[in-house]
Amino acid sequence: MPSAFDLSASTTQARAWLRTFVPAPVAAGRRERIKSCLGALIGLFLTEWISRHFLQGFNPWFVAPMGASAVLLFAVPSSPLAQPWSIIGGNLVSAAVGVACARWIPDPGLAAAVAGALAIALMFQLRCLHPPGGAMAISAVLGGPAVQALGFGFVAVPVAINSMLLLLTALAFNNLAQRRYPHRAPEAATQHHTRDVPPSQRVGVTRADLDAVLAARGEFLDIEEDDLEAILVEAELRAYRRRFGDVLCAEIMSRDVVSVRPGQPAADAAALLARHRIKALPVVDAQRRLLGIVTQSDFFRAQRTGSRRANGTVRDLMTRAVAVARAGQPIVELARAFSDGGLHHVPVLDEDRRVVGMVTQSDLVAALLRSGVTAAARA
């Protein structure tokens, strides 16, 4: 007889297995959900309306799997399964496979099953995996006399037309809704124009580690590898903050900040940079509100191009778009900008945009080193 321990373990396993049927929470916020519903409404309506009027008297002019494509294109546009080549290639390949199976396999049930399996195999091979493609393949087999009469013309009309219209609507809607579509990860910062990856990708979990783990698992994950990498980096930053605590900009910034006015001669700014052995000067007004920044690089650039701005005023030379920080901001939030963004100095402002300090790369390195040593001593 099984022991009480065995029965308890089996009960625990059964409960754990049953919990897998509980739906996981959806991370999408209310605004994203509204966007998804509105996009699907507009996309499907326009696709059906245009197809019906363009293909007058044609039956069918609209295929049901477009509804499934709309879920991907408007609800999860960042998914690899929702990208342009996925919808176009996946639907067309699947439709062609379905028509071929309907012609050459007499039994409709067997033809539908074979069509679905072959469609998946070809979509994997052609890198256009699109779940509605399975429904498209079966529609081509079981669509009735109207679809069978079209033969391989079904692939072009209506499948290609429907797919293209829905894709065009998704391109317009998602970009108007400020979504990145087609979904591409932002290009990594390469300030030095070399083949080295950004500094933040050289430590912790690297892209090579990620690729090796994904290859070992051998599973298809419905997320772009670049997005997964970005999520891991953000998680590492959160873990770092939890481990070492929040060191604020106010704790490490220089407070006696040397600055210049916009109307001063550029030569004065150059003299201040040399005298104080610094690389940047905030440009401020009479109330010390930030107007811009002038750096050694601005002078080098002007001299290299033969510009007369180096002989003019600070206003002629300064950069007006400046990355800034707040006194109460954790320095961990600046780490990515300093490492990958090529920043060397960030002015710290108060609520009225007055300059109250300056954080440099040296300040940041010293603070992180001190935090690491302190944490190691406590361990």
N, C-alpha and C positions, 0 to 999 in steps of 0.2 A: 504493500500500500504506500502511496506517496505520503511523505511527511508533511506536517503543518507548514514547515519552511518552504517546501516545494509548492504547496498550494498558494501560499502568500506571494511567492515570486511570480507564479503564473498569473495570479490576479493583478499584480502590479503591471506586468507586461501587457495584459489584456487592456487595462485601463489606459496605459500609454499608447497602445495601438488605436484605441477608440478616440483618443484625443486628437489623433491626426486627421480625423474627419471634421473637427471644429474649424470653421473658416478663419484664416489668419486675418488680422486687421489690415485694412488698406491704408497705406501711408499718404495717399493723395489728399490734399486739403480740399475744402469746399469750393474754392475758386477753380481749382484744376478740374474738379468733377463737373462743374457747370460748363467749363470750356469744352470738355470731352463730349458732353451731351449736345451742346450747341453745334459743335463741329460736325458730329455725326448727322445731326438733323439737316444742316446746310449741305453737307457733302452728298448724302444719299438723295436728297430732294433734287439738287442740281443735276446729279448724274442721271437719275431716272428721267427728269424733265427733258434734258438735252437729248438723251438717247431716244426717247419716245418721239420727239419732234424731228430728230435727224433721221431716224429709221422709220419713217411713216409707213404704216401697214405691215411692218415687220413684226414677227412674233417668234420667239420672245425678244424684246429689246433690252431687258434688264435681267441679270442673273442674281439669284438669291445669295451666293457667297459674297457679294459686295457688302452685305450687312456685316459679315465677320471681318472683312478687310477694314471696314469703317471703325470697328472696335479698336483694332491695332493702330490705325493711322491717327485717330483722334484721342483715344484714351491712353495709349502708351507709345507716343511718337518717338521716344528715345530707344525703344526696343530694336534690336537688330532685325527682328521679324517684320518691322514696319517701315523699313527703308525703301526708297524708290525701286531699286533693283529687285528687292524681295517681292513687292506687289506685282510688278510688271512681269518679271521672269517667272515667279512662282505660279501666277495665275495662267500665263500663256502655256508654260510647259505642262502644267497639270491638265489644262483643257485639251491639249494635243494628245496626251497620254490617254485621257478618258475617251476621246473619239476613236483612237486606234483600238483600244480594248473593246469598245462597243462593236466595232466592225469585225474583229477577228476572233472574239470569244463568244460563242452562241449563248451561253448561260448568263443572264443579266446579273445574278448575284455574284457569280465567280468573276465576271468582268469588272464589277464595281470594286470588289476586294483587291483584285490584281491592279486595277487602275490606281487605287489609293496607295498601295505599297510602292508601285513603280514611281508614282509622282513624288513620294517622299525621298526615294533613292536618288532621283534626278535632281530634286531641289537641293539635297545635301551636296551632290557632286558639283552643281553649278553655283553654289553659295547663294541661293535665293530662297531659303526655307521660309515659307509663308503658310501658316496653318490653314487659312481658307482655301489654299490650293487643294487640300484633300477633298473638301466639299465640292470644289470646281471639277475635279476628276470624276466624282460620283455623279454630279449633275450632267456631265457629258454622256454618261452611260445611261442614266435613268431619266433623262429630261423629256422623254416622250418623242412622238413622231416629228414635232417641229424641230427639235434639236438634231435628231437623226437625219432629217432631210438636208440639213446644212452641211453635214460632213465636217471636213477640216475647216470649212469656212466659219464654223462656230468659234474657232480660235480668234479670228480677226473681228468678226461681227457676231455677237456683241461683246465678247470677253475683252478684247484689246481696247475697244472704245470705252467700255465701262471702267476698266482699270485705269486708263489714262485720265479720264474725266475726274474720277475720284482722287487720283494722285494730284492733279493740278489744283483741285479744291483744297486738299490737305496742305500743299505747299503754301498756298495763299493764306489759308486760315491760321495755320500754326505759326507762321512768321508774323502775321498781324497780332496774334495773341502772345507774341514775344517768347515763343518756344524755339529752341534750336532744332530746325528741321530743314533739310536732312540732318540727322544727328551726327555731329562730328565733335570729337573732343577738342578743346582749345589747344592751339599749338603751344608746345613747351617753350618757355623762355630760353633763348640762346643768345645771351648778351654778348658773348665773345665770338660768336659765329664759328664755333668749332663743333666737332662731332660729340663732345662730351654731353652727357645728359645733365639736366639742372641739378644743383647741389642737393635739393631735397629728395631727389630720387637715387642718390648714391648711398644712403644709409637706410636702416630699417628694412621694410619689405620693398624690394626693388621689382622692376618690371620683369627681370629675368626670373626672379623667384615666382612671381605670379604666373608667368608662362609655363614654368616647369610644373607647378602644382596643377594647373588646368590640363596640361598634357597628360599628367599621371592619372587624373580622375577620368579623363576621356569622355566627359559628359558635355552636352550642349547647355550652356547657361544663357538665359534670356536677358543678358545685359552686356553692353559693350565693355571690352577689356579696359579701355581707357577710363570709362566711368567707374569701373570696379577699382582701378588703381587710385583714382582721385578720392573715392570713398575711404579706402584704406589709409591714405595719407592724412585725411581729415581726422580719422579715428585715432591715428597715432598722435596728432597734435592735442586732441582732447585727453588722451591718456597721459601725455607728457604734463599737461596742466594739472591733472589730478594727482600726479606723482610728486611733482616738484612745487606745486602751489602756484599762486598767481603773483608774479612779480610785476608791479605796475610801472608804467613809463615814468611816473613822478618819482619813483625810487632810484632810477638810474640816470635820468636825463641831466644834461648840463643846464644850469640855470642862468649863468652869466653869459648870455648869448650875444655874440658880436653880430651886429646887423648894419644895414645900409639903407639909405633913402633912395627912391627911384630917380631923383634929380641929381644925385651926386655923380661926379665924373667916374667913368669905368676904371680909370687909373687908381682912384681911391680904393675901390673894391679890390683890385689886384694887390695893392699895398697891404690891405688888411689881411687878405688871405696869406700873404707871405709872412707878415709880422707875427700872426698868431698860429701859423702852421696848421691851418684848417683848410678844408676843401670846399666849403659852401658857406654862403652868407644869406640869411633871410632878408628879403626886401620888405620894409615895413613903412607905414605912414606915421604921422605924428603921434598917434595913439598906440603904436606898435601893433597894429592890425596887419596881418600878412597880406602882401600884394604879389609876391613871387619869390624866386630864389635865383641866386647867381652862383655859379660853381667854376672850379678850375676848368672843367670840360668846356664850359661856354667860351672861355678865353682861348683855349686851344683850338676849338672849332672855328672861331672867328679868325684867328691867325692863320690857320691852315687854308681857309678859303679866301684869304685876303680881304675879308670884310672890314669895313671901317667902323663897325659897331664897337670894337675894342677901344677905339679912341673917342667914343661918344659918351653917353650917360649910362647909368645902370639900367634905366628903363629900356634902352635899346638892346641890351644884352640879356636881360633876365628871362627866366622861364616862368610863365604865369600859371601853368597847371602844375600844382605841387601836391605830392602825397603828404598827408599830415596825420597826426595822432592826437589823442586826448590824454591828459595827465592821468586819468583813472583807467586807461586802457591796458590790459595785460600785454606784456611784451611778446608772449607766444603768438599773438595775432599779427605781429610784425615780422615774425621769423620768415614766413614764405616770401614776403615782399623783399626782404633784405637778401635772402639766399638766391631766389630765382628771378626776382624782378630787377636786379641790378642796382638797388638803392644803396646809398652809402650814408645818408643822413635824412632824418625826418623831423621837421619842426613840430613841436608840441604846442597846441593852442588851447585857450580857455573857451568859455561859452561865447565870448564876443570876438573870437578869431584873433585875439591878441597872442603874440608869441611869448610863451612862458618857459620854454626850454627847447632842447635839441637832443635827439637820440641818434647816435651813430652806430656803425657796425661794431666798433670797438666796445662801446657801452653794452651792446647786446651780447657779444661773445663773453665779456667779463661776467655779466649777470648770469648767463646760462652755465658758465663754468663754475661760478660760485654756488649756484643752486645744485649742480650735480655733485660737487664735493660735499656739500652739506647733507644731501640725501644719502650719499654713500656712507658718511660718518654715522648717520642715524641707523643705518641698516645693521 
